[in-house]
Amino acid sequence: MVTQKVPVPLNKDKTMQIIKDLSLWPYHVPDGADVIEAINIQERNKISFWDAMIVNSAKACGCGVIWSEDLTHGQIYEGVKVLNPLSQT
């Protein structure tokens, strides 16, 4: 817990504010149609099913970028660009 079990705990008020801020972020809850679309994305892009689920959710949320160490840096999948936070290019 960030208020107790980390080297530098956060106070309760700061923790609650972070949770409130995060609750405003858009999110995607995949359904059966999303699983089928992920299978299609997997086949079109030759990526893993789980990466295809991430791409599909990013696309559904209108994200322009995915930050990933696993997918190819600079590649665009289904209109979503991948950036590797550890890449030097």
Biopython code that builds the backbone (N, CA, C, O; Angstrom):
import numpy as np
from Bio.PDB.StructureBuilder import StructureBuilder

atoms = [
    (1, "MET", "N", (0.852, -1.172, 0.000)),
    (1, "MET", "CA", (0.000, 0.000, 0.000)),
    (1, "MET", "C", (0.902, 1.240, 0.000)),
    (1, "MET", "O", (1.877, 1.303, 0.748)),
    (2, "VAL", "N", (0.576, 2.204, -0.825)),
    (2, "VAL", "CA", (1.424, 3.393, -0.964)),
    (2, "VAL", "C", (1.418, 4.279, 0.277)),
    (2, "VAL", "O", (2.223, 5.205, 0.382)),
    (3, "THR", "N", (0.531, 4.006, 1.204)),
    (3, "THR", "CA", (0.535, 4.804, 2.437)),
    (3, "THR", "C", (1.309, 4.102, 3.557)),
    (3, "THR", "O", (1.467, 4.656, 4.645)),
    (4, "GLN", "N", (1.798, 2.862, 3.287)),
    (4, "GLN", "CA", (2.501, 2.130, 4.346)),
    (4, "GLN", "C", (3.688, 1.306, 3.865)),
    (4, "GLN", "O", (4.771, 1.424, 4.440)),
    (5, "LYS", "N", (3.534, 0.486, 2.846)),
    (5, "LYS", "CA", (4.515, -0.551, 2.532)),
    (5, "LYS", "C", (5.467, -0.206, 1.393)),
    (5, "LYS", "O", (5.863, -1.094, 0.637)),
    (6, "VAL", "N", (5.832, 1.029, 1.256)),
    (6, "VAL", "CA", (6.822, 1.446, 0.268)),
    (6, "VAL", "C", (7.881, 2.274, 0.991)),
    (6, "VAL", "O", (7.619, 2.803, 2.071)),
    (7, "PRO", "N", (9.081, 2.392, 0.403)),
    (7, "PRO", "CA", (10.159, 3.117, 1.094)),
    (7, "PRO", "C", (9.789, 4.550, 1.500)),
    (7, "PRO", "O", (10.169, 5.008, 2.578)),
    (8, "VAL", "N", (9.049, 5.255, 0.636)),
    (8, "VAL", "CA", (8.625, 6.613, 0.962)),
    (8, "VAL", "C", (7.099, 6.663, 0.831)),
    (8, "VAL", "O", (6.579, 6.971, -0.241)),
    (9, "PRO", "N", (6.388, 6.363, 1.909)),
    (9, "PRO", "CA", (4.920, 6.320, 1.845)),
    (9, "PRO", "C", (4.304, 7.683, 1.529)),
    (9, "PRO", "O", (4.846, 8.728, 1.890)),
    (10, "LEU", "N", (3.164, 7.644, 0.848)),
    (10, "LEU", "CA", (2.397, 8.865, 0.592)),
    (10, "LEU", "C", (1.425, 9.079, 1.744)),
    (10, "LEU", "O", (0.972, 8.126, 2.377)),
    (11, "ASN", "N", (1.116, 10.328, 2.001)),
    (11, "ASN", "CA", (0.111, 10.560, 3.038)),
    (11, "ASN", "C", (-1.274, 10.278, 2.456)),
    (11, "ASN", "O", (-1.454, 10.207, 1.240)),
    (12, "LYS", "N", (-2.238, 10.122, 3.348)),
    (12, "LYS", "CA", (-3.600, 9.735, 2.950)),
    (12, "LYS", "C", (-4.212, 10.733, 1.968)),
    (12, "LYS", "O", (-4.827, 10.319, 0.985)),
    (13, "ASP", "N", (-4.062, 12.022, 2.207)),
    (13, "ASP", "CA", (-4.664, 13.032, 1.335)),
    (13, "ASP", "C", (-4.080, 12.972, -0.081)),
    (13, "ASP", "O", (-4.814, 13.055, -1.065)),
    (14, "LYS", "N", (-2.764, 12.828, -0.174)),
    (14, "LYS", "CA", (-2.112, 12.737, -1.490)),
    (14, "LYS", "C", (-2.580, 11.479, -2.215)),
    (14, "LYS", "O", (-2.862, 11.519, -3.413)),
    (15, "THR", "N", (-2.660, 10.378, -1.499)),
    (15, "THR", "CA", (-3.116, 9.114, -2.085)),
    (15, "THR", "C", (-4.544, 9.241, -2.604)),
    (15, "THR", "O", (-4.844, 8.793, -3.711)),
    (16, "MET", "N", (-5.414, 9.840, -1.823)),
    (16, "MET", "CA", (-6.807, 10.002, -2.227)),
    (16, "MET", "C", (-6.913, 10.910, -3.451)),
    (16, "MET", "O", (-7.746, 10.666, -4.325)),
    (17, "GLN", "N", (-6.091, 11.943, -3.529)),
    (17, "GLN", "CA", (-6.122, 12.833, -4.685)),
    (17, "GLN", "C", (-5.670, 12.104, -5.944)),
    (17, "GLN", "O", (-6.250, 12.296, -7.013)),
    (18, "ILE", "N", (-4.651, 11.279, -5.828)),
    (18, "ILE", "CA", (-4.191, 10.496, -6.980)),
    (18, "ILE", "C", (-5.296, 9.572, -7.465)),
    (18, "ILE", "O", (-5.528, 9.463, -8.669)),
    (19, "ILE", "N", (-5.974, 8.910, -6.551)),
    (19, "ILE", "CA", (-7.063, 8.001, -6.925)),
    (19, "ILE", "C", (-8.202, 8.772, -7.593)),
    (19, "ILE", "O", (-8.763, 8.306, -8.585)),
    (20, "LYS", "N", (-8.545, 9.935, -7.063)),
    (20, "LYS", "CA", (-9.588, 10.767, -7.688)),
    (20, "LYS", "C", (-9.183, 11.177, -9.095)),
    (20, "LYS", "O", (-9.999, 11.132, -10.015)),
    (21, "ASP", "N", (-7.926, 11.578, -9.267)),
    (21, "ASP", "CA", (-7.446, 11.975, -10.593)),
    (21, "ASP", "C", (-7.488, 10.807, -11.572)),
    (21, "ASP", "O", (-7.926, 10.962, -12.712)),
    (22, "LEU", "N", (-7.033, 9.638, -11.126)),
    (22, "LEU", "CA", (-7.038, 8.459, -11.999)),
    (22, "LEU", "C", (-8.454, 8.035, -12.382)),
    (22, "LEU", "O", (-8.669, 7.494, -13.467)),
    (23, "SER", "N", (-9.410, 8.277, -11.504)),
    (23, "SER", "CA", (-10.789, 7.877, -11.791)),
    (23, "SER", "C", (-11.397, 8.689, -12.930)),
    (23, "SER", "O", (-12.434, 8.306, -13.470)),
    (24, "LEU", "N", (-10.773, 9.795, -13.300)),
    (24, "LEU", "CA", (-11.256, 10.620, -14.413)),
    (24, "LEU", "C", (-10.741, 10.143, -15.763)),
    (24, "LEU", "O", (-11.259, 10.550, -16.803)),
    (25, "TRP", "N", (-9.741, 9.293, -15.756)),
    (25, "TRP", "CA", (-9.168, 8.799, -17.016)),
    (25, "TRP", "C", (-10.177, 7.901, -17.727)),
    (25, "TRP", "O", (-10.883, 7.128, -17.080)),
    (26, "PRO", "N", (-10.247, 8.001, -19.057)),
    (26, "PRO", "CA", (-11.122, 7.075, -19.788)),
    (26, "PRO", "C", (-10.537, 5.659, -19.754)),
    (26, "PRO", "O", (-9.321, 5.481, -19.687)),
    (27, "TYR", "N", (-11.401, 4.680, -19.801)),
    (27, "TYR", "CA", (-10.948, 3.296, -19.847)),
    (27, "TYR", "C", (-11.882, 2.494, -20.733)),
    (27, "TYR", "O", (-12.991, 2.924, -21.049)),
    (28, "HIS", "N", (-11.417, 1.331, -21.123)),
    (28, "HIS", "CA", (-12.170, 0.484, -22.037)),
    (28, "HIS", "C", (-12.412, -0.872, -21.378)),
    (28, "HIS", "O", (-11.482, -1.494, -20.865)),
    (29, "VAL", "N", (-13.655, -1.321, -21.397)),
    (29, "VAL", "CA", (-13.995, -2.646, -20.887)),
    (29, "VAL", "C", (-14.321, -3.515, -22.103)),
    (29, "VAL", "O", (-15.399, -3.392, -22.684)),
    (30, "PRO", "N", (-13.387, -4.397, -22.489)),
    (30, "PRO", "CA", (-13.608, -5.213, -23.686)),
    (30, "PRO", "C", (-14.803, -6.141, -23.538)),
    (30, "PRO", "O", (-15.096, -6.645, -22.454)),
    (31, "ASP", "N", (-15.487, -6.353, -24.661)),
    (31, "ASP", "CA", (-16.581, -7.321, -24.708)),
    (31, "ASP", "C", (-16.255, -8.361, -25.778)),
    (31, "ASP", "O", (-15.140, -8.393, -26.299)),
    (32, "GLY", "N", (-17.206, -9.190, -26.096)),
    (32, "GLY", "CA", (-16.981, -10.257, -27.078)),
    (32, "GLY", "C", (-16.554, -9.734, -28.434)),
    (32, "GLY", "O", (-15.680, -10.317, -29.076)),
    (33, "ALA", "N", (-17.156, -8.645, -28.878)),
    (33, "ALA", "CA", (-16.788, -8.058, -30.170)),
    (33, "ALA", "C", (-15.334, -7.578, -30.168)),
    (33, "ALA", "O", (-14.652, -7.635, -31.191)),
    (34, "ASP", "N", (-14.871, -7.108, -29.012)),
    (34, "ASP", "CA", (-13.478, -6.670, -28.906)),
    (34, "ASP", "C", (-12.517, -7.850, -29.002)),
    (34, "ASP", "O", (-11.436, -7.722, -29.578)),
    (35, "VAL", "N", (-12.895, -8.983, -28.450)),
    (35, "VAL", "CA", (-12.054, -10.177, -28.550)),
    (35, "VAL", "C", (-11.940, -10.595, -30.015)),
    (35, "VAL", "O", (-10.853, -10.923, -30.489)),
    (36, "ILE", "N", (-13.061, -10.580, -30.726)),
    (36, "ILE", "CA", (-13.042, -10.921, -32.153)),
    (36, "ILE", "C", (-12.181, -9.923, -32.933)),
    (36, "ILE", "O", (-11.407, -10.324, -33.803)),
    (37, "GLU", "N", (-12.310, -8.631, -32.630)),
    (37, "GLU", "CA", (-11.492, -7.627, -33.308)),
    (37, "GLU", "C", (-10.022, -7.808, -32.976)),
    (37, "GLU", "O", (-9.170, -7.609, -33.842)),
    (38, "ALA", "N", (-9.705, -8.180, -31.743)),
    (38, "ALA", "CA", (-8.310, -8.426, -31.372)),
    (38, "ALA", "C", (-7.737, -9.598, -32.161)),
    (38, "ALA", "O", (-6.569, -9.567, -32.551)),
    (39, "ILE", "N", (-8.533, -10.621, -32.398)),
    (39, "ILE", "CA", (-8.078, -11.748, -33.221)),
    (39, "ILE", "C", (-7.759, -11.251, -34.630)),
    (39, "ILE", "O", (-6.753, -11.651, -35.216)),
    (40, "ASN", "N", (-8.610, -10.383, -35.174)),
    (40, "ASN", "CA", (-8.352, -9.822, -36.506)),
    (40, "ASN", "C", (-7.101, -8.942, -36.501)),
    (40, "ASN", "O", (-6.299, -9.004, -37.433)),
    (41, "ILE", "N", (-6.930, -8.134, -35.475)),
    (41, "ILE", "CA", (-5.738, -7.285, -35.359)),
    (41, "ILE", "C", (-4.491, -8.161, -35.256)),
    (41, "ILE", "O", (-3.467, -7.865, -35.871)),
    (42, "GLN", "N", (-4.581, -9.233, -34.483)),
    (42, "GLN", "CA", (-3.466, -10.173, -34.338)),
    (42, "GLN", "C", (-3.056, -10.725, -35.701)),
    (42, "GLN", "O", (-1.869, -10.761, -36.027)),
    (43, "GLU", "N", (-4.018, -11.145, -36.479)),
    (43, "GLU", "CA", (-3.725, -11.714, -37.794)),
    (43, "GLU", "C", (-3.172, -10.669, -38.760)),
    (43, "GLU", "O", (-2.216, -10.939, -39.486)),
    (44, "ARG", "N", (-3.771, -9.476, -38.771)),
    (44, "ARG", "CA", (-3.319, -8.426, -39.703)),
    (44, "ARG", "C", (-1.911, -7.937, -39.391)),
    (44, "ARG", "O", (-1.136, -7.636, -40.299)),
    (45, "ASN", "N", (-1.582, -7.860, -38.107)),
    (45, "ASN", "CA", (-0.328, -7.236, -37.698)),
    (45, "ASN", "C", (0.743, -8.210, -37.224)),
    (45, "ASN", "O", (1.861, -7.802, -36.909)),
    (46, "LYS", "N", (0.407, -9.485, -37.172)),
    (46, "LYS", "CA", (1.354, -10.518, -36.732)),
    (46, "LYS", "C", (1.929, -10.198, -35.346)),
    (46, "LYS", "O", (3.142, -10.222, -35.138)),
    (47, "ILE", "N", (1.031, -9.900, -34.411)),
    (47, "ILE", "CA", (1.417, -9.642, -33.022)),
    (47, "ILE", "C", (0.661, -10.621, -32.134)),
    (47, "ILE", "O", (-0.253, -11.307, -32.593)),
    (48, "SER", "N", (1.041, -10.683, -30.871)),
    (48, "SER", "CA", (0.359, -11.607, -29.958)),
    (48, "SER", "C", (-1.093, -11.164, -29.736)),
    (48, "SER", "O", (-1.447, -10.004, -29.944)),
    (49, "PHE", "N", (-1.903, -12.108, -29.315)),
    (49, "PHE", "CA", (-3.303, -11.794, -29.027)),
    (49, "PHE", "C", (-3.401, -10.716, -27.945)),
    (49, "PHE", "O", (-4.196, -9.784, -28.062)),
    (50, "TRP", "N", (-2.588, -10.850, -26.892)),
    (50, "TRP", "CA", (-2.686, -9.907, -25.778)),
    (50, "TRP", "C", (-2.253, -8.507, -26.207)),
    (50, "TRP", "O", (-2.847, -7.517, -25.781)),
    (51, "ASP", "N", (-1.225, -8.419, -27.047)),
    (51, "ASP", "CA", (-0.841, -7.110, -27.584)),
    (51, "ASP", "C", (-1.955, -6.558, -28.472)),
    (51, "ASP", "O", (-2.208, -5.354, -28.483)),
    (52, "ALA", "N", (-2.614, -7.438, -29.210)),
    (52, "ALA", "CA", (-3.731, -7.014, -30.056)),
    (52, "ALA", "C", (-4.897, -6.495, -29.207)),
    (52, "ALA", "O", (-5.587, -5.559, -29.612)),
    (53, "MET", "N", (-5.119, -7.092, -28.042)),
    (53, "MET", "CA", (-6.153, -6.584, -27.136)),
    (53, "MET", "C", (-5.796, -5.178, -26.663)),
    (53, "MET", "O", (-6.666, -4.312, -26.570)),
    (54, "ILE", "N", (-4.516, -4.950, -26.364)),
    (54, "ILE", "CA", (-4.077, -3.622, -25.940)),
    (54, "ILE", "C", (-4.259, -2.619, -27.066)),
    (54, "ILE", "O", (-4.756, -1.514, -26.848)),
    (55, "VAL", "N", (-3.858, -3.003, -28.268)),
    (55, "VAL", "CA", (-4.026, -2.118, -29.433)),
    (55, "VAL", "C", (-5.504, -1.799, -29.631)),
    (55, "VAL", "O", (-5.868, -0.645, -29.859)),
    (56, "ASN", "N", (-6.346, -2.810, -29.545)),
    (56, "ASN", "CA", (-7.779, -2.597, -29.737)),
    (56, "ASN", "C", (-8.357, -1.651, -28.677)),
    (56, "ASN", "O", (-9.148, -0.765, -29.000)),
    (57, "SER", "N", (-7.965, -1.838, -27.427)),
    (57, "SER", "CA", (-8.463, -0.949, -26.374)),
    (57, "SER", "C", (-7.954, 0.471, -26.559)),
    (57, "SER", "O", (-8.697, 1.429, -26.343)),
    (58, "ALA", "N", (-6.694, 0.618, -26.956)),
    (58, "ALA", "CA", (-6.148, 1.952, -27.213)),
    (58, "ALA", "C", (-6.929, 2.631, -28.338)),
    (58, "ALA", "O", (-7.291, 3.804, -28.248)),
    (59, "LYS", "N", (-7.176, 1.873, -29.385)),
    (59, "LYS", "CA", (-7.953, 2.390, -30.522)),
    (59, "LYS", "C", (-9.363, 2.797, -30.075)),
    (59, "LYS", "O", (-9.855, 3.858, -30.458)),
    (60, "ALA", "N", (-10.005, 1.956, -29.270)),
    (60, "ALA", "CA", (-11.370, 2.237, -28.800)),
    (60, "ALA", "C", (-11.420, 3.492, -27.929)),
    (60, "ALA", "O", (-12.427, 4.199, -27.921)),
    (61, "CYS", "N", (-10.344, 3.771, -27.199)),
    (61, "CYS", "CA", (-10.292, 4.951, -26.330)),
    (61, "CYS", "C", (-9.780, 6.192, -27.054)),
    (61, "CYS", "O", (-9.710, 7.272, -26.468)),
    (62, "GLY", "N", (-9.426, 6.037, -28.320)),
    (62, "GLY", "CA", (-8.935, 7.175, -29.080)),
    (62, "GLY", "C", (-7.492, 7.551, -28.763)),
    (62, "GLY", "O", (-7.081, 8.689, -28.992)),
    (63, "CYS", "N", (-6.730, 6.609, -28.243)),
    (63, "CYS", "CA", (-5.321, 6.877, -27.923)),
    (63, "CYS", "C", (-4.495, 6.920, -29.208)),
    (63, "CYS", "O", (-4.690, 6.100, -30.106)),
    (64, "GLY", "N", (-3.597, 7.855, -29.289)),
    (64, "GLY", "CA", (-2.710, 7.954, -30.439)),
    (64, "GLY", "C", (-1.393, 7.245, -30.231)),
    (64, "GLY", "O", (-0.672, 6.967, -31.189)),
    (65, "VAL", "N", (-1.068, 6.947, -28.956)),
    (65, "VAL", "CA", (0.229, 6.351, -28.623)),
    (65, "VAL", "C", (0.043, 5.266, -27.570)),
    (65, "VAL", "O", (-0.760, 5.400, -26.647)),
    (66, "ILE", "N", (0.810, 4.181, -27.734)),
    (66, "ILE", "CA", (0.960, 3.152, -26.706)),
    (66, "ILE", "C", (2.424, 3.176, -26.292)),
    (66, "ILE", "O", (3.309, 3.134, -27.146)),
    (67, "TRP", "N", (2.685, 3.242, -25.009)),
    (67, "TRP", "CA", (4.041, 3.129, -24.488)),
    (67, "TRP", "C", (4.270, 1.665, -24.142)),
    (67, "TRP", "O", (3.587, 1.113, -23.280)),
    (68, "SER", "N", (5.240, 1.031, -24.821)),
    (68, "SER", "CA", (5.447, -0.400, -24.638)),
    (68, "SER", "C", (6.901, -0.778, -24.872)),
    (68, "SER", "O", (7.559, -0.238, -25.762)),
    (69, "GLU", "N", (7.391, -1.699, -24.075)),
    (69, "GLU", "CA", (8.714, -2.274, -24.298)),
    (69, "GLU", "C", (8.613, -3.503, -25.187)),
    (69, "GLU", "O", (9.631, -3.968, -25.700)),
    (70, "ASP", "N", (7.421, -4.039, -25.384)),
    (70, "ASP", "CA", (7.238, -5.289, -26.107)),
    (70, "ASP", "C", (6.972, -5.108, -27.596)),
    (70, "ASP", "O", (7.514, -5.844, -28.420)),
    (71, "LEU", "N", (6.141, -4.134, -27.941)),
    (71, "LEU", "CA", (5.836, -3.904, -29.351)),
    (71, "LEU", "C", (6.961, -3.099, -30.000)),
    (71, "LEU", "O", (7.771, -2.486, -29.303)),
    (72, "THR", "N", (7.012, -3.101, -31.316)),
    (72, "THR", "CA", (8.093, -2.459, -32.058)),
    (72, "THR", "C", (8.019, -0.939, -31.965)),
    (72, "THR", "O", (7.014, -0.331, -32.333)),
    (73, "HIS", "N", (9.098, -0.334, -31.468)),
    (73, "HIS", "CA", (9.186, 1.125, -31.329)),
    (73, "HIS", "C", (8.988, 1.800, -32.688)),
    (73, "HIS", "O", (9.631, 1.431, -33.671)),
    (74, "GLY", "N", (8.107, 2.777, -32.735)),
    (74, "GLY", "CA", (7.857, 3.537, -33.958)),
    (74, "GLY", "C", (6.819, 2.923, -34.883)),
    (74, "GLY", "O", (6.349, 3.588, -35.806)),
    (75, "GLN", "N", (6.456, 1.681, -34.655)),
    (75, "GLN", "CA", (5.467, 0.990, -35.485)),
    (75, "GLN", "C", (4.076, 1.562, -35.210)),
    (75, "GLN", "O", (3.762, 1.963, -34.090)),
    (76, "ILE", "N", (3.263, 1.590, -36.247)),
    (76, "ILE", "CA", (1.874, 2.024, -36.098)),
    (76, "ILE", "C", (0.985, 0.809, -36.343)),
    (76, "ILE", "O", (1.027, 0.189, -37.406)),
    (77, "TYR", "N", (0.181, 0.486, -35.334)),
    (77, "TYR", "CA", (-0.770, -0.625, -35.414)),
    (77, "TYR", "C", (-2.174, -0.043, -35.355)),
    (77, "TYR", "O", (-2.554, 0.584, -34.367)),
    (78, "GLU", "N", (-2.934, -0.252, -36.411)),
    (78, "GLU", "CA", (-4.335, 0.175, -36.428)),
    (78, "GLU", "C", (-4.487, 1.666, -36.112)),
    (78, "GLU", "O", (-5.472, 2.075, -35.497)),
    (79, "GLY", "N", (-3.522, 2.466, -36.528)),
    (79, "GLY", "CA", (-3.574, 3.899, -36.303)),
    (79, "GLY", "C", (-3.019, 4.353, -34.963)),
    (79, "GLY", "O", (-3.072, 5.540, -34.641)),
    (80, "VAL", "N", (-2.490, 3.427, -34.182)),
    (80, "VAL", "CA", (-1.922, 3.741, -32.867)),
    (80, "VAL", "C", (-0.413, 3.526, -32.930)),
    (80, "VAL", "O", (0.048, 2.432, -33.256)),
    (81, "LYS", "N", (0.352, 4.564, -32.619)),
    (81, "LYS", "CA", (1.806, 4.484, -32.685)),
    (81, "LYS", "C", (2.374, 3.928, -31.383)),
    (81, "LYS", "O", (1.896, 4.239, -30.292)),
    (82, "VAL", "N", (3.410, 3.095, -31.527)),
    (82, "VAL", "CA", (4.082, 2.516, -30.367)),
    (82, "VAL", "C", (5.375, 3.277, -30.098)),
    (82, "VAL", "O", (6.180, 3.498, -31.002)),
    (83, "LEU", "N", (5.559, 3.670, -28.852)),
    (83, "LEU", "CA", (6.805, 4.276, -28.419)),
    (83, "LEU", "C", (7.345, 3.470, -27.245)),
    (83, "LEU", "O", (6.612, 3.131, -26.316)),
    (84, "ASN", "N", (8.635, 3.170, -27.302)),
    (84, "ASN", "CA", (9.283, 2.443, -26.220)),
    (84, "ASN", "C", (9.933, 3.472, -25.299)),
    (84, "ASN", "O", (10.804, 4.221, -25.742)),
    (85, "PRO", "N", (9.538, 3.525, -24.046)),
    (85, "PRO", "CA", (10.101, 4.535, -23.147)),
    (85, "PRO", "C", (11.592, 4.348, -22.902)),
    (85, "PRO", "O", (12.255, 5.270, -22.426)),
    (86, "LEU", "N", (12.134, 3.171, -23.218)),
    (86, "LEU", "CA", (13.542, 2.894, -23.011)),
    (86, "LEU", "C", (14.372, 3.065, -24.280)),
    (86, "LEU", "O", (15.590, 2.888, -24.254)),
    (87, "SER", "N", (13.719, 3.407, -25.387)),
    (87, "SER", "CA", (14.425, 3.544, -26.661)),
    (87, "SER", "C", (15.282, 4.802, -26.682)),
    (87, "SER", "O", (14.898, 5.847, -26.156)),
    (88, "GLN", "N", (16.428, 4.679, -27.290)),
    (88, "GLN", "CA", (17.343, 5.812, -27.414)),
    (88, "GLN", "C", (17.140, 6.553, -28.726)),
    (88, "GLN", "O", (17.805, 7.563, -28.958)),
    (89, "THR", "N", (16.244, 6.089, -29.595)),
    (89, "THR", "CA", (16.034, 6.749, -30.898)),
    (89, "THR", "C", (14.824, 7.624, -30.869)),
    (89, "THR", "O", (14.494, 8.255, -31.873)),
]
sb = StructureBuilder()
sb.init_structure("model")
sb.init_model(0)
sb.init_chain("A")
sb.init_seg("    ")
for serial, (resi, resn, name, xyz) in enumerate(atoms, 1):
    if name == "N":
        sb.init_residue(resn, " ", resi, " ")
    sb.init_atom(name, np.array(xyz, "f"), 0.0, 1.0, " ", f" {name:<3s}", serial, name[0])
structure = sb.get_structure()
